[in-house]
Amino acid sequence: MPAGERLGWYAHHFDLVEVNSTFYSVPETRMVERWCAVTPGDFTFDVKLHQLFSFHSTPAKLLPPDLQRRAETDQKGNVRSPPELQEALLKTFLRPMSMIRSAGKLGVLLLQLSPAFSQRKHKLSELEPLIETLSGYDVAIEINWIPQLISCESIARFS
């Protein structure tokens, strides 16, 4: 089956997809328009947030070109992630998401945290600025470690 026909076929058989490609790049407007056009009105897209937001090492080449030029990198070419860069990427990322949302097809934005986001090195409160910025969206957070030391109260704060 040609790549251009896969989503339509998938949407005929299922009513939801988790979009993984957005973890690596911000989708082009034309692509998102096509996603919305080839899926039924009740289809849902759960979309992974870009890896820059999830404490993964992010190569500069995975940023949109204008942000690549502005990004500072370490010796390995991974982006240092100051708040200004995260804000700019989020603004860019939410443009195509608003199209899916306007079509009534946006489910959750999925924040897939890196295993490096561990209890020893990080606190859930570090996610608060991002979660607050996304307050108008449904956000799911995938934590890749057993939250033995997190109280239910801490988790409920993000509900």
ABEGO torsion letter per residue (X at the ends): XBAAAAAAAAAAABABBBBAAAAABBBBAAAAAAAAAABBAABBBBBBBBAAAAGBBBBAAABBAAAAAABBBBAAGBBBBBAAAAAAAAAAAAAAAAAAAAAGABBBBBBBBBAABBAAABBAAAAAAAAAAAAABBBBBBBABBBAABBAAAAAAAX
